[in-house]
């Protein structure tokens, strides 16, 4: 199901999920000492498939949009019957802003990077429940296991704060929320905090999952 032009409007009461994916030949370069390119691509595909399946199984999630300019990722999205958007702007934050503009009628957006290989249904349900109980405006942040990066971000409404992914982004997202008079909600679990960003992360994933 190709939704490159983003003409479809999400159900107002449901969360729209964005999953940004780097070009496959550029992804997971920090794992190159453990995995060759073919295995890194397969790891990305497996992780992305788990995220998509988890979102498809979660009541309250509407449109699921994979954001990537890699044609192979677009083919995966079509096979899995989720939306795909080919971004035109370079950089993660710019791509997410472009996606948010195309899906401006969403009631909330949930950003999940493609390397959350241990993501569970309970994780997504927990973030949605936190947002539901928070009222009309909220920022829900799931930090990485070091407490620095942002492994998932739920914004209600989608433009309540700007995207600020990058090094130490969890604190920056929290500061943006506070600057808008919103107390950020921190969501933590062993599964959502693990991203496959380093060899240590990969070892932990292989050991526990």
MIZA-5953 format. One record per residue (C-alpha): residue number from 1; residue in three letters; chain; x, y, z. Coordinates in nm, 3 decimals, always signed. Each point is the difference from the previous one (the first is absolute). Layout:
PT,seq,type,mol,X,Y,Z
PT,NUM,ALA,A,X,Y,Z .
...
//
This chain:
PT,seq,type,mol,X,Y,Z
PT,1,UNK,A,+0.000,+0.000,+0.000 .
PT,2,UNK,A,+0.186,+0.306,-0.125 .
PT,3,UNK,A,-0.090,+0.330,+0.163 .
PT,4,UNK,A,+0.287,+0.208,-0.131 .
PT,5,UNK,A,-0.223,+0.296,-0.073 .
PT,6,UNK,A,-0.158,-0.021,+0.345 .
PT,7,UNK,A,-0.351,+0.067,-0.126 .
PT,8,UNK,A,-0.159,-0.222,+0.259 .
PT,9,UNK,A,-0.124,+0.159,+0.323 .
PT,10,UNK,A,+0.043,-0.196,+0.325 .
PT,11,UNK,A,-0.288,-0.078,+0.229 .
PT,12,UNK,A,-0.021,+0.296,+0.236 .
PT,13,UNK,A,-0.005,-0.204,+0.321 .
PT,14,UNK,A,+0.300,-0.214,-0.093 .
PT,15,UNK,A,+0.372,+0.058,+0.024 .
PT,16,UNK,A,+0.201,+0.021,-0.321 .
PT,17,UNK,A,+0.333,-0.182,+0.023 .
PT,18,UNK,A,+0.315,+0.113,-0.181 .
PT,19,UNK,A,+0.291,-0.243,-0.043 .
PT,20,UNK,A,+0.303,+0.171,-0.156 .
PT,21,UNK,A,+0.254,-0.230,-0.168 .
PT,22,UNK,A,+0.341,+0.101,-0.132 .
PT,23,UNK,A,+0.117,-0.120,-0.343 .
PT,24,UNK,A,+0.092,-0.362,+0.062 .
PT,25,UNK,A,+0.358,+0.027,-0.121 .
PT,26,UNK,A,+0.061,+0.278,+0.254 .
PT,27,UNK,A,-0.176,-0.150,+0.300 .
PT,28,UNK,A,+0.154,-0.163,+0.306 .
PT,29,UNK,A,+0.358,+0.084,-0.099 .
PT,30,UNK,A,+0.109,-0.026,+0.365 .
PT,31,UNK,A,-0.082,-0.371,-0.017 .
PT,32,UNK,A,+0.231,-0.060,-0.296 .
PT,33,UNK,A,+0.259,-0.163,+0.225 .
PT,34,UNK,A,-0.251,-0.274,+0.088 .
PT,35,UNK,A,-0.226,-0.021,-0.306 .
PT,36,UNK,A,+0.063,+0.041,-0.371 .
PT,37,UNK,A,-0.231,+0.217,-0.210 .
PT,38,UNK,A,-0.235,-0.283,-0.098 .
PT,39,UNK,A,-0.053,-0.099,+0.363 .
PT,40,UNK,A,-0.045,+0.364,+0.107 .
PT,41,UNK,A,-0.270,+0.042,-0.266 .
PT,42,UNK,A,-0.172,-0.318,+0.114 .
PT,43,UNK,A,+0.015,+0.124,+0.360 .
PT,44,UNK,A,-0.169,+0.324,-0.107 .
PT,45,UNK,A,-0.267,-0.189,-0.194 .
PT,46,UNK,A,-0.071,-0.232,+0.294 .
PT,47,UNK,A,-0.015,+0.287,+0.249 .
PT,48,UNK,A,-0.222,+0.210,-0.225 .
PT,49,UNK,A,-0.233,-0.293,-0.060 .
PT,50,UNK,A,-0.039,-0.051,+0.375 .
PT,51,UNK,A,-0.083,+0.366,+0.051 .
PT,52,UNK,A,-0.256,+0.000,-0.282 .
PT,53,UNK,A,-0.163,-0.320,+0.127 .
PT,54,UNK,A,-0.014,+0.138,+0.355 .
PT,55,UNK,A,-0.165,+0.321,-0.120 .
PT,56,UNK,A,-0.247,-0.191,-0.216 .
PT,57,UNK,A,-0.097,-0.203,+0.307 .
PT,58,UNK,A,-0.057,+0.304,+0.223 .
PT,59,UNK,A,-0.352,+0.145,+0.028 .
PT,60,UNK,A,+0.019,+0.377,-0.021 .
PT,61,UNK,A,+0.267,+0.010,-0.270 .
PT,62,UNK,A,-0.126,+0.122,-0.336 .
PT,63,UNK,A,+0.228,+0.073,-0.293 .
PT,64,UNK,A,+0.347,-0.151,+0.011 .
PT,65,UNK,A,+0.245,+0.188,-0.222 .
PT,66,UNK,A,+0.349,-0.123,-0.078 .
PT,67,UNK,A,+0.218,+0.297,-0.096 .
PT,68,UNK,A,+0.293,-0.082,-0.226 .
PT,69,UNK,A,+0.153,+0.085,-0.336 .
PT,70,UNK,A,+0.130,-0.357,-0.039 .
PT,71,UNK,A,-0.201,-0.190,-0.264 .
PT,72,UNK,A,+0.051,-0.328,+0.184 .
PT,73,UNK,A,-0.162,+0.140,+0.312 .
PT,74,UNK,A,-0.291,+0.129,-0.211 .
PT,75,UNK,A,-0.049,-0.352,-0.137 .
PT,76,UNK,A,-0.005,-0.143,+0.352 .
PT,77,UNK,A,-0.264,+0.253,+0.105 .
PT,78,UNK,A,-0.217,-0.089,-0.298 .
PT,79,UNK,A,+0.036,-0.372,+0.076 .
PT,80,UNK,A,-0.101,+0.057,+0.362 .
PT,81,UNK,A,-0.296,+0.219,-0.106 .
PT,82,UNK,A,+0.107,+0.316,+0.175 .
PT,83,UNK,A,+0.061,+0.348,-0.135 .
PT,84,UNK,A,+0.328,+0.126,-0.138 .
PT,85,UNK,A,+0.122,+0.355,-0.040 .
PT,86,UNK,A,+0.313,+0.089,-0.194 .
PT,87,UNK,A,+0.138,+0.306,+0.170 .
PT,88,UNK,A,+0.142,+0.287,-0.200 .
PT,89,UNK,A,+0.187,+0.172,+0.282 .
PT,90,UNK,A,+0.329,-0.123,+0.141 .
PT,91,UNK,A,+0.033,-0.084,+0.367 .
PT,92,UNK,A,-0.228,-0.179,+0.244 .
PT,93,UNK,A,-0.166,+0.306,+0.153 .
PT,94,UNK,A,-0.068,+0.156,-0.341 .
PT,95,UNK,A,-0.150,-0.327,-0.126 .
PT,96,UNK,A,-0.226,-0.024,+0.304 .
PT,97,UNK,A,-0.116,+0.359,-0.045 .
PT,98,UNK,A,-0.085,-0.080,-0.361 .
PT,99,UNK,A,-0.199,-0.306,+0.109 .
PT,100,UNK,A,-0.181,+0.196,+0.268 .
PT,101,UNK,A,-0.101,+0.264,-0.254 .
PT,102,UNK,A,-0.138,-0.268,-0.232 .
PT,103,UNK,A,-0.195,-0.160,+0.284 .
PT,104,UNK,A,-0.106,+0.325,+0.165 .
PT,105,UNK,A,-0.345,-0.134,+0.089 .
PT,106,UNK,A,+0.136,-0.272,+0.228 .
PT,107,UNK,A,-0.108,+0.037,+0.362 .
PT,108,UNK,A,+0.345,-0.112,+0.118 .
PT,109,UNK,A,+0.320,-0.142,-0.145 .
PT,110,UNK,A,+0.224,-0.275,+0.134 .
PT,111,UNK,A,+0.358,-0.011,-0.129 .
PT,112,UNK,A,+0.177,-0.336,+0.024 .
PT,113,UNK,A,+0.351,-0.043,-0.146 .
PT,114,UNK,A,+0.044,-0.315,-0.205 .
PT,115,UNK,A,+0.254,-0.167,+0.233 .
PT,116,UNK,A,-0.229,-0.077,+0.295 .
PT,117,UNK,A,+0.039,-0.373,-0.051 .
PT,118,UNK,A,-0.153,-0.092,+0.337 .
PT,119,UNK,A,-0.305,+0.231,-0.017 .
PT,120,UNK,A,-0.308,-0.160,+0.155 .
PT,121,UNK,A,-0.374,+0.048,-0.021 .
PT,122,UNK,A,+0.009,+0.100,+0.367 .
PT,123,UNK,A,+0.243,+0.282,-0.084 .
PT,124,UNK,A,-0.226,+0.155,-0.262 .
PT,125,UNK,A,-0.311,-0.048,+0.211 .
PT,126,UNK,A,+0.175,+0.163,+0.295 .
PT,127,UNK,A,+0.100,+0.308,-0.196 .
PT,128,UNK,A,-0.350,+0.037,-0.145 .
PT,129,UNK,A,-0.157,-0.041,+0.342 .
PT,130,UNK,A,+0.230,+0.265,+0.146 .
PT,131,UNK,A,-0.100,+0.241,-0.274 .
PT,132,UNK,A,-0.370,-0.077,+0.039 .
PT,133,UNK,A,+0.009,+0.077,+0.371 .
PT,134,UNK,A,+0.207,+0.317,-0.043 .
PT,135,UNK,A,-0.266,+0.219,-0.155 .
PT,136,UNK,A,-0.001,+0.201,-0.319 .
PT,137,UNK,A,+0.371,+0.083,-0.010 .
PT,138,UNK,A,+0.283,-0.233,+0.092 .
PT,139,UNK,A,+0.354,-0.112,-0.079 .
PT,140,UNK,A,+0.086,-0.362,+0.079 .
PT,141,UNK,A,+0.370,-0.087,-0.019 .
PT,142,UNK,A,+0.150,-0.350,+0.006 .
PT,143,UNK,A,+0.376,+0.045,+0.055 .
PT,144,UNK,A,+0.267,-0.247,-0.100 .
PT,145,UNK,A,+0.165,-0.222,+0.263 .
PT,146,UNK,A,+0.261,+0.270,+0.068 .
PT,147,UNK,A,-0.266,+0.264,+0.061 .
PT,148,UNK,A,+0.136,+0.224,-0.274 .
PT,149,UNK,A,-0.158,-0.081,-0.336 .
PT,150,UNK,A,-0.370,-0.006,-0.089 .
PT,151,UNK,A,-0.113,-0.350,-0.093 .
PT,152,UNK,A,-0.365,+0.097,-0.044 .
PT,153,UNK,A,-0.184,+0.328,+0.006 .
PT,154,UNK,A,-0.376,+0.058,+0.014 .
PT,155,UNK,A,-0.129,+0.352,-0.066 .
PT,156,UNK,A,-0.360,+0.108,+0.051 .
PT,157,UNK,A,-0.085,+0.200,-0.199 .
PT,158,UNK,A,+0.271,-0.073,-0.257 .
PT,159,UNK,A,+0.139,+0.354,+0.009 .
PT,160,UNK,A,+0.000,+0.042,+0.378 .
PT,161,UNK,A,+0.382,+0.024,-0.017 .
PT,162,UNK,A,+0.252,-0.022,-0.281 .
PT,163,UNK,A,+0.204,-0.312,-0.070 .
PT,164,UNK,A,+0.353,+0.014,+0.139 .
PT,165,UNK,A,+0.152,-0.344,-0.059 .
PT,166,UNK,A,+0.375,-0.045,+0.024 .
PT,167,UNK,A,+0.257,-0.040,+0.277 .
PT,168,UNK,A,-0.154,+0.048,+0.348 .
PT,169,UNK,A,-0.341,+0.063,-0.154 .
PT,170,UNK,A,-0.206,-0.133,+0.292 .
PT,171,UNK,A,+0.090,+0.296,+0.218 .
PT,172,UNK,A,-0.047,+0.245,-0.286 .
PT,173,UNK,A,-0.349,-0.136,-0.071 .
PT,174,UNK,A,-0.079,+0.030,+0.371 .
PT,175,UNK,A,+0.124,+0.359,+0.009 .
PT,176,UNK,A,-0.210,+0.087,-0.303 .
PT,177,UNK,A,-0.306,-0.140,+0.177 .
PT,178,UNK,A,+0.070,+0.198,+0.316 .
PT,179,UNK,A,+0.050,+0.316,-0.205 .
PT,180,UNK,A,-0.356,-0.049,-0.127 .
PT,181,UNK,A,-0.138,-0.051,+0.350 .
PT,182,UNK,A,-0.025,-0.379,-0.032 .
PT,183,UNK,A,+0.142,-0.242,+0.252 .
PT,184,UNK,A,+0.160,-0.275,-0.210 .
PT,185,UNK,A,-0.104,-0.358,+0.066 .
PT,186,UNK,A,+0.287,-0.247,+0.018 .
PT,187,UNK,A,-0.074,-0.354,-0.116 .
PT,188,UNK,A,+0.257,-0.271,+0.074 .
PT,189,UNK,A,+0.018,-0.374,-0.054 .
PT,190,UNK,A,+0.283,-0.246,-0.063 .
PT,191,UNK,A,-0.124,-0.066,-0.352 .
PT,192,UNK,A,-0.066,+0.350,-0.130 .
PT,193,UNK,A,+0.323,+0.138,+0.148 .
PT,194,UNK,A,+0.213,-0.236,-0.212 .
PT,195,UNK,A,+0.096,+0.125,-0.344 .
PT,196,UNK,A,+0.258,-0.176,-0.215 .
PT,197,UNK,A,+0.236,+0.294,-0.023 .
PT,198,UNK,A,+0.329,-0.151,+0.121 .
PT,199,UNK,A,+0.173,-0.338,+0.031 .
PT,200,UNK,A,-0.090,-0.004,+0.371 .
PT,201,UNK,A,-0.367,+0.050,-0.088 .
PT,202,UNK,A,+0.016,-0.287,-0.245 .
PT,203,UNK,A,+0.163,-0.228,+0.257 .
PT,204,UNK,A,-0.268,+0.087,+0.255 .
PT,205,UNK,A,-0.276,-0.065,-0.252 .
PT,206,UNK,A,+0.143,-0.337,-0.103 .
PT,207,UNK,A,+0.047,-0.097,+0.364 .
PT,208,UNK,A,-0.350,+0.096,+0.121 .
PT,209,UNK,A,-0.218,-0.038,-0.308 .
//
